[in-house]
Each structure stands twice: as structure tokens, then as C-alpha cells.
Amino acid sequence: MFICLSLGFLAACTADGESVGTVPPNEQGGVSNNGSSSDSKKIPASSAEDSQDVEDLSDLIEFVKIPAMSFTRGDAKFTVDDYFIGKTEVTQGLYRKVMGTISKDDFLGDDFPVFNVSWYDAVLFCNALSKKAGLDTAYVYESASENELKNLYVNYAVSSVRLPTELEWELAARAGTLTTYYWDTDVASKYAYYAQDKGPVAVAGFTPNAYGLYDMAGNVAEWVNDWFLAYPTLSQVNYTGPEEGTYKVIRGGGWSDKAPALASAERDKKDPKYHSQTVGFRVVYSKGF
């Protein structure tokens, strides 16, 4: 069902999120004008990969499809193509499977969200997961040091796993709502793990949003792709944020934050080298734009 929403500063046309088992569409996939989605199929392996080493992305992570939509913020109209976003935050089990290791001091269990990862760590994970699934890699850089990737840019044109843009993240979190919190006036503690002092909990332990996404507020806050800056005032298609900046955007609030940090529109920012027990990430699959 296609739904049109409007409210003062923000208006949107959206549809229900669709959980998918055998992920991502072919290059002609997407959402048609009447809101119906195309058939999904296996992600084709990159010709550069040995097919015997490639794993099906849907066997590694469960995604939910977010339909294409247009919405307005102030006087600017934003259009976002359809994409797939992780049903949960990236877990320690998946991170260890893809990257080969995880700090013994940080390991709580396979179903707990990964944390103590910088934005650069999240980027390297996305590239590694793309390779594991036989896809192209979105992040291109000249060299890597212990804490930084030099001269990095994001290639949004390729079919790949990457961090969500800030707009993709917020649309997924809102799940068609325009209220301050995606649970509106319901009890926040049913949906989010927050205002705690004992660290994160296993993913998917609280009520999901209307798209079936867990922990879009609380547990660990989440890195997104964008540099932090004021939103543009001109209309944009697939806006990916400023070309450069000092801080990367973090969304969703973490387990130690108070309720205001959980609001769907709330933004935080940190140096991309920053890492802490309160910050993790989730990924998207995009066919490219």
C-alpha cells in the first residue's frame, strides 16, 4: 500500500517496508509508480570473484526493502531510490565472520551489536562484506593507516554494501511516521534500550518499528555515511551529504543516552576516528544510483 504523509516541515510519500529473505533485486528492480515492488533475486557475483568463494548476501544478513519515495523538508524536495537496510545492527558474530577477528575485551556474544568501531572500521567492514558477496566495493581510497583511510570517496554508482546515507537512515527509522519518535506516544522502553549504565544488549530484543527494523533507537548509536552539515535548502535526488567535512553523522542514540537522543530527527556528530562502547552501525545494500 502506498501512503502519502504531510506535516509542516516534512512531507513524504512512502509504503510499508518489506522483509526479504533472498535479497536484492536485479539492476532493473525497484518500485514502480503504483507502489508495487519488482521480484527479488540473488545478487549476481562479480566477475572478479571466484564463484566458489562467494556467499549469498542474504545468508549473511537479513535485509528489509525500503521503497523509493519523495519527501519535503522545508522548501526542498528530496527523492530517494529504493534500497535494502539491515534488519538489525551489525552483530559481533557477523563482524567476526567477515573481518576474521574481534577484540576479546569487547566480545559479549554473537547476537550483540558490534561497538568500539570507528567510521573507518565500519567502511572496511562494508567493503569486506561486499567482496564476500561477490559485489563491487563502494569505498575507494589510496592507502590505509592504523586509524584512517587516505583520500577516500564513496562510489554510489556500484551495486554494493555500504553505510546508509543520513536520509536513508532517517526514512528507515521513521517507517512512514512523522512523529518525534517512531513509536509516537507509546512507552519508549518497549522499543528502545536507553538510559542504561551496563552496556549494550543483544539485538532484536525490543519491539521493531513499522518496517520491522530493530533498535533504530537505542542499544548502540549508528554511523552513517554523511559528513555533518546543515541540510541543503535546494531540492536533491539521492542526496549523499557534503563532499567534505570534519565530523561524520551518528544517528539513533545509544544505550547510555536519554530519551531526546532517540528522536528520529536527532543528529550527533563525531570524528570518523572516534570509537566507543555506545557506537556501532548497520548496513544497506544498494543497486547503485
TAFENVEN-V384803 format. One record per pair of residues at least 12 apart in sequence whose ideal C-beta (glycine too) atoms are under 7 Angstrom apart, sorted by the first residue. I is the first residue (numbers start at 1). J is the second residue. If there is no record, write none. Layout:
<<I	J> <I	J>>
This chain:
<<1	15> <1	16> <2	15> <2	35> <3	15> <3	176> <5	176> <5	178> <7	178> <9	73> <9	74> <10	71> <10	72> <10	73> <10	178> <11	71> <11	72> <12	69> <12	71> <13	69> <13	70> <13	71> <14	67> <14	69> <14	176> <15	35> <15	67> <17	64> <17	65> <17	66> <17	175> <17	211> <17	212> <18	37> <18	64> <18	65> <19	64> <19	87> <19	212> <20	40> <20	63> <20	64> <20	65> <20	84> <21	58> <22	40> <22	41> <22	42> <22	58> <23	40> <23	43> <23	57> <23	58> <23	63> <23	84> <23	285> <24	40> <24	43> <24	57> <24	84> <24	285> <24	287> <25	38> <25	40> <25	41> <25	287> <26	41> <27	287> <29	287> <30	68> <30	81> <30	82> <31	67> <31	68> <31	82> <37	65> <37	67> <42	56> <43	57> <43	133> <43	135> <45	134> <46	134> <46	135> <46	136> <49	134> <54	133> <54	134> <55	132> <55	133> <57	133> <57	285> <60	94> <60	129> <60	132> <60	133> <61	86> <61	94> <62	87> <63	84> <63	85> <63	86> <63	87> <63	285> <64	84> <64	85> <64	87> <64	211> <64	212> <64	213> <65	82> <65	84> <66	82> <66	83> <66	85> <66	171> <66	172> <66	211> <67	82> <68	80> <68	81> <68	82> <69	171> <73	231> <74	233> <75	233> <76	232> <76	233> <76	234> <76	235> <76	236> <77	235> <78	167> <78	235> <78	236> <78	239> <79	237> <80	167> <80	168> <80	171> <80	238> <81	238> <81	289> <83	168> <83	284> <83	285> <83	286> <84	284> <84	285> <85	164> <85	172> <85	213> <85	282> <85	284> <86	282> <86	283> <87	212> <87	213> <87	214> <88	203> <88	204> <88	214> <88	215> <88	282> <89	113> <89	203> <89	215> <89	219> <89	220> <89	222> <89	280> <89	281> <89	282> <90	113> <90	114> <90	125> <90	280> <90	281> <90	282> <90	283> <91	110> <91	111> <91	112> <91	113> <91	114> <91	203> <92	107> <92	108> <92	109> <92	110> <92	112> <92	114> <93	110> <93	111> <95	114> <95	125> <98	125> <98	128> <98	129> <98	132> <99	125> <99	128> <103	116> <109	202> <111	202> <111	203> <112	200> <112	202> <113	200> <113	203> <113	219> <113	220> <113	280> <114	280> <115	200> <115	220> <115	277> <115	278> <115	279> <115	280> <116	275> <116	276> <116	277> <117	275> <117	280> <117	281> <118	272> <118	273> <118	274> <118	275> <119	223> <119	248> <119	272> <120	148> <120	149> <120	272> <120	273> <122	163> <122	223> <122	281> <123	139> <123	149> <126	138> <126	139> <126	161> <126	162> <126	163> <126	283> <127	139> <129	161> <129	283> <130	160> <130	161> <133	161> <135	159> <135	160> <135	161> <136	158> <136	159> <136	160> <137	160> <138	154> <138	155> <138	156> <138	158> <138	160> <138	162> <139	152> <139	154> <140	152> <140	153> <140	155> <147	273> <148	273> <154	225> <154	240> <156	240> <156	288> <156	289> <157	288> <157	289> <158	288> <159	287> <159	288> <160	286> <161	283> <161	285> <162	225> <162	283> <162	284> <162	286> <163	223> <163	224> <163	225> <163	281> <163	283> <164	224> <164	225> <164	284> <165	224> <165	225> <165	226> <165	239> <165	240> <165	241> <166	224> <166	226> <166	241> <166	249> <166	251> <167	239> <168	284> <169	222> <169	224> <169	251> <170	264> <170	265> <172	211> <172	213> <172	216> <173	209> <173	216> <173	252> <173	264> <174	264> <175	209> <175	210> <175	211> <175	213> <176	210> <180	263> <181	217> <181	262> <181	263> <181	264> <182	209> <182	216> <182	264> <188	259> <188	262> <190	206> <190	207> <191	206> <191	207> <191	217> <192	206> <192	217> <192	218> <192	262> <193	206> <193	218> <193	219> <193	255> <194	218> <194	253> <194	255> <194	257> <194	259> <194	262> <195	258> <196	255> <196	256> <197	256> <199	255> <199	277> <200	219> <200	220> <200	255> <201	219> <203	215> <203	219> <216	252> <217	252> <217	253> <217	262> <218	253> <218	254> <218	255> <218	262> <219	255> <220	254> <220	255> <220	278> <220	279> <220	280> <221	250> <221	251> <221	252> <221	253> <221	254> <221	268> <221	278> <221	279> <222	250> <222	251> <222	252> <222	280> <222	281> <222	282> <223	248> <223	250> <223	279> <223	281> <224	249> <224	251> <225	240> <225	241> <226	240> <226	241> <226	249> <227	241> <227	242> <227	244> <227	245> <227	247> <227	248> <228	245> <228	247> <228	248> <228	249> <228	269> <229	242> <229	245> <238	289> <247	269> <247	270> <247	271> <248	269> <248	270> <248	272> <249	267> <249	269> <250	268> <250	269> <250	270> <250	279> <251	267> <253	266> <254	278> <254	279> <255	278> <256	278>>
